[in-house]
Amino acid sequence: MSCSEFQRKHTWEKNRLSKLFSCAIDAILTNSLYSANEYVMVFHPLQFFLDAFKCRRPSDTPKLYINRRAAMEHRCEPGNDPDFKNSIFSQIYEGLKPRDRNSKCLDYRWSSRFDQWWECKFMSEGVIDQGGGFRDSLSDLSEELCPVTSDAALPLPFFIRSPNQVLINIKKGGNKGGGFRNSLSDLSEELCPVTSDVALPLPFFIRSPNQVGDDSNIHRDVYILNHQCRDFTKYEWIGQLMGACLRGKENLVLSFPPLIWKMICGERVTWTRDYHTVDAAEVKLIDQLETMDKETFSGAGRIWSTTMTDGTPVELKVDGEGNPLPLDYDDRQEYCNKVRQIRMSEFDQQISAIRKGLLKTVPQAVFDLLTWQELEHRISGNPDITIEALKRSVHYDDIEEDCSTVKYMWQALEKFSTEDRSRFLRFVTGRKRLPAPIYVSSGKTDAIDCLPESSTCANMLYIPTYTSAKIAEQKLRYAVYNCTDIDLDLQDWGDSSDTE
């Protein structure tokens, strides 16, 4: 770390501690619940501010009826439901609205001990929701807002794929059409893999030092706010859900780049350091344009126009007919500054709406104490699901840790990708990210090499006897990708017959 970097970090920490101290003093002087001496003894800054801003849990837990099959059909063909009425998002949003004058909107400022905000009844699925169905609905909601698969249609209009993600998808899918052309694409991918974090399968080429030191691909699977979506009320509700997750133990998995988290947190953002996590190509282009020599610039043929992150063109200077003017070499600095200003403020209104919702559930003092990384982890969980982290989350019930079946399970999970492990977490707990407790128990005594079973309400995995690690991997992988419905064999269900 250089001297200047150390000084900046030291100054930031000093300012943060100073802000923390003054916030604490103000809270102690204005809050009459406890004496100052009691605060000195038991003071925990973050939890203190959350507790001082909390409300009572609702007297009646809302009951939502959700049709996940209709939501899946909408996800496959969003164009058939342009108002996304069948989405999980809309079904939850509409289901939580007050039903009469005496009903009140959910406050979301409840204690972290309140761990089930609503009760789910999944149509054509049998479940008594004691937490598992609720967590499943949050995971479904996260998947609609920020789909994991990069080639699926977006079922909701609030977030769009970042230009970094779109560029990677074009590179991955740019050469399709026929077995011959596919073979050439496969050959190209082996020689020069698109993803920068995979092992090289062939010895003929190696990554350049620039690529090894470049982290632009780290943020390739992220989403940004859609500047054309003006439904600020729903953005505000998303912010309230984020605040409820920050206060409690649940996660709303939102795949945002650091730029978005910093803007939500209120941290300072810069073009070169932060915007490249959204559109690395545009940052590189604009920065090069400033230092470009006149001869190279003349061949570029630039005009006073740019595009937004969704590809929408914007004319910066036009002639009498509304056409963008040619860009002169001497005006390139002004042009670059205008592009930076437009891009950096593109989704300010959407950010403000999300922050408005967050501040309804979390006091400003909490934002003053959190970094953007801490904010992301408290809302969306830890995206890095390592074997070590999973092992720390597992508890064994009626099964020995050193038995062969458990060993085979861990050998199988070691071969899982991060996405596979996320699906494993959801299969067992209803959550997509850690932290989440996992309880492993033995399955039926006569079950050998069968599919595992789970109870998301109890965070329980019932694992049958496996005779090899390969079979354990096959069964676990099939279960986590295909067994997402709850008690699908139940045709009719009601309050008295639901089971999970």
URFEN-V676031 format. One record per residue. N is the residue number from 0. RES is the residue in three letters. PHI is phi in whole degrees, -180 to 180 (* if undefined). Layout:
n->[N N]
res->[RES RES]
phi->[PHI PHI]
//
This chain:
n->[0 1 2 3 4 5 6 7 8 9 10 11 12 13 14 15 16 17 18 19 20 21 22 23 24 25 26 27 28 29 30 31 32 33 34 35 36 37 38 39 40 41 42 43 44 45 46 47 48 49 50 51 52 53 54 55 56 57 58 59 60 61 62 63 64 65 66 67 68 69 70 71 72 73 74 75 76 77 78 79 80 81 82 83 84 85 86 87 88 89 90 91 92 93 94 95 96 97 98 99 100 101 102 103 104 105 106 107 108 109 110 111 112 113 114 115 116 117 118 119 120 121 122 123 124 125 126 127 128 129 130 131 132 133 134 135 136 137 138 139 140 141 142 143 144 145 146 147 148 149 150 151 152 153 154 155 156 157 158 159 160 161 162 163 164 165 166 167 168 169 170 171 172 173 174 175 176 177 178 179 180 181 182 183 184 185 186 187 188 189 190 191 192 193 194 195 196 197 198 199 200 201 202 203 204 205 206 207 208 209 210 211 212 213 214 215 216 217 218 219 220 221 222 223 224 225 226 227 228 229 230 231 232 233 234 235 236 237 238 239 240 241 242 243 244 245 246 247 248 249 250 251 252 253 254 255 256 257 258 259 260 261 262 263 264 265 266 267 268 269 270 271 272 273 274 275 276 277 278 279 280 281 282 283 284 285 286 287 288 289 290 291 292 293 294 295 296 297 298 299 300 301 302 303 304 305 306 307 308 309 310 311 312 313 314 315 316 317 318 319 320 321 322 323 324 325 326 327 328 329 330 331 332 333 334 335 336 337 338 339 340 341 342 343 344 345 346 347 348 349 350 351 352 353 354 355 356 357 358 359 360 361 362 363 364 365 366 367 368 369 370 371 372 373 374 375 376 377 378 379 380 381 382 383 384 385 386 387 388 389 390 391 392 393 394 395 396 397 398 399 400 401 402 403 404 405 406 407 408 409 410 411 412 413 414 415 416 417 418 419 420 421 422 423 424 425 426 427 428 429 430 431 432 433 434 435 436 437 438 439 440 441 442 443 444 445 446 447 448 449 450 451 452 453 454 455 456 457 458 459 460 461 462 463 464 465 466 467 468 469 470 471 472 473 474 475 476 477 478 479 480 481 482 483 484 485 486 487 488 489 490 491 492 493 494 495 496 497 498 499]
res->[MET SER CYS SER GLU PHE GLN ARG LYS HIS THR TRP GLU LYS ASN ARG LEU SER LYS LEU PHE SER CYS ALA ILE ASP ALA ILE LEU THR ASN SER LEU TYR SER ALA ASN GLU TYR VAL MET VAL PHE HIS PRO LEU GLN PHE PHE LEU ASP ALA PHE LYS CYS ARG ARG PRO SER ASP THR PRO LYS LEU TYR ILE ASN ARG ARG ALA ALA MET GLU HIS ARG CYS GLU PRO GLY ASN ASP PRO ASP PHE LYS ASN SER ILE PHE SER GLN ILE TYR GLU GLY LEU LYS PRO ARG ASP ARG ASN SER LYS CYS LEU ASP TYR ARG TRP SER SER ARG PHE ASP GLN TRP TRP GLU CYS LYS PHE MET SER GLU GLY VAL ILE ASP GLN GLY GLY GLY PHE ARG ASP SER LEU SER ASP LEU SER GLU GLU LEU CYS PRO VAL THR SER ASP ALA ALA LEU PRO LEU PRO PHE PHE ILE ARG SER PRO ASN GLN VAL LEU ILE ASN ILE LYS LYS GLY GLY ASN LYS GLY GLY GLY PHE ARG ASN SER LEU SER ASP LEU SER GLU GLU LEU CYS PRO VAL THR SER ASP VAL ALA LEU PRO LEU PRO PHE PHE ILE ARG SER PRO ASN GLN VAL GLY ASP ASP SER ASN ILE HIS ARG ASP VAL TYR ILE LEU ASN HIS GLN CYS ARG ASP PHE THR LYS TYR GLU TRP ILE GLY GLN LEU MET GLY ALA CYS LEU ARG GLY LYS GLU ASN LEU VAL LEU SER PHE PRO PRO LEU ILE TRP LYS MET ILE CYS GLY GLU ARG VAL THR TRP THR ARG ASP TYR HIS THR VAL ASP ALA ALA GLU VAL LYS LEU ILE ASP GLN LEU GLU THR MET ASP LYS GLU THR PHE SER GLY ALA GLY ARG ILE TRP SER THR THR MET THR ASP GLY THR PRO VAL GLU LEU LYS VAL ASP GLY GLU GLY ASN PRO LEU PRO LEU ASP TYR ASP ASP ARG GLN GLU TYR CYS ASN LYS VAL ARG GLN ILE ARG MET SER GLU PHE ASP GLN GLN ILE SER ALA ILE ARG LYS GLY LEU LEU LYS THR VAL PRO GLN ALA VAL PHE ASP LEU LEU THR TRP GLN GLU LEU GLU HIS ARG ILE SER GLY ASN PRO ASP ILE THR ILE GLU ALA LEU LYS ARG SER VAL HIS TYR ASP ASP ILE GLU GLU ASP CYS SER THR VAL LYS TYR MET TRP GLN ALA LEU GLU LYS PHE SER THR GLU ASP ARG SER ARG PHE LEU ARG PHE VAL THR GLY ARG LYS ARG LEU PRO ALA PRO ILE TYR VAL SER SER GLY LYS THR ASP ALA ILE ASP CYS LEU PRO GLU SER SER THR CYS ALA ASN MET LEU TYR ILE PRO THR TYR THR SER ALA LYS ILE ALA GLU GLN LYS LEU ARG TYR ALA VAL TYR ASN CYS THR ASP ILE ASP LEU ASP LEU GLN ASP TRP GLY ASP SER SER ASP THR GLU]
phi->[* -72 -64 -65 -64 -63 -65 -63 -65 -63 -65 -62 -64 -64 -65 -66 -65 -64 -65 -60 -64 -68 -63 -65 -63 -61 -66 -65 -73 -100 -102 -100 -71 -133 -85 -61 -63 -65 -67 -60 -81 -118 -67 -125 -51 -64 -66 -60 -69 -66 -67 -69 -114 -93 -128 -73 -66 -63 -67 -122 -75 -59 -112 -110 -106 -119 -101 -75 -70 -63 -65 -66 -63 -63 -64 -75 -134 -61 -65 -77 -138 -62 -91 43 -69 -88 -69 -59 -55 -68 -64 -73 -59 -71 -68 -92 -69 -58 -91 -151 -66 -82 -81 -122 -68 -62 -89 68 -102 -79 -68 -66 -71 -83 -108 -140 -81 -151 -109 -104 -118 -85 -60 67 -126 -98 -158 -100 -79 -111 130 -67 -64 -61 -66 -61 -66 -65 -66 -61 -63 -61 -66 -72 -70 -135 -58 -69 -73 -83 -109 -86 -67 -82 -79 -130 -93 -78 -126 -128 -69 -69 -55 -59 -69 -62 -64 -63 -64 -65 -66 -72 -113 -79 -131 -123 129 100 -62 -63 -67 -63 -66 -66 -63 -63 -63 -62 -65 -69 -70 -136 -58 -67 -76 -89 -109 -99 -68 -78 -79 -126 -92 -78 -127 -126 -73 -71 -57 -63 -70 -62 -92 -96 -107 -64 -79 -62 -106 -83 -107 -108 -120 -126 -78 -85 -68 -88 -84 -108 -83 -69 -63 -75 -59 -64 -66 -59 -62 -65 -63 -61 -65 -64 -67 -62 -74 -111 -112 -92 -124 -113 -76 -118 -88 -97 -76 -54 -56 -68 -61 -64 -66 -65 -75 91 -81 -73 -121 -128 -66 -69 -80 -111 -72 -66 -74 -104 -145 -64 -65 -68 -61 -64 -64 -67 -65 -71 -62 -65 -101 -71 -75 -64 -66 -65 -62 -62 -77 -78 63 -79 -127 -78 -151 -147 -127 -81 -64 -92 92 -68 -75 -133 -90 -91 -140 -127 -87 -64 -98 87 -91 -64 -75 -64 -94 -83 -60 -73 -99 -65 -64 -63 -62 -62 -64 -66 -63 -60 -63 -66 -66 -72 -110 -60 -116 -61 -67 -69 -61 -62 -67 -64 -64 -62 -66 -61 -72 -76 -115 -133 -70 -58 -58 -66 -64 -67 -100 -104 -83 -67 -66 -67 -62 -62 -68 -73 -91 -107 80 -90 -71 -91 -101 -89 -62 -62 -67 -63 -63 -70 -92 -93 -124 -105 -132 62 -154 -87 -64 -97 -75 -63 -63 -65 -62 -64 -61 -69 -64 -68 -66 -63 -88 -74 -78 -61 -65 -61 -67 -63 -70 -62 -58 -68 -61 -91 -115 88 -97 -102 -139 -80 -81 -162 -73 -129 -114 -107 -133 -72 -84 -61 -62 -97 -86 -127 54 -104 -71 -73 -122 -147 -129 -68 -64 -101 55 -111 -110 -98 -106 -77 -73 -114 -98 -161 -68 -65 -67 -60 -65 -62 -69 -64 -63 -64 -64 -72 -97 -120 -104 -106 -76 -107 49 -66 -76 -83 -86 -120 -145 -158 -61 -90 -121 -73 -138 -122]
//
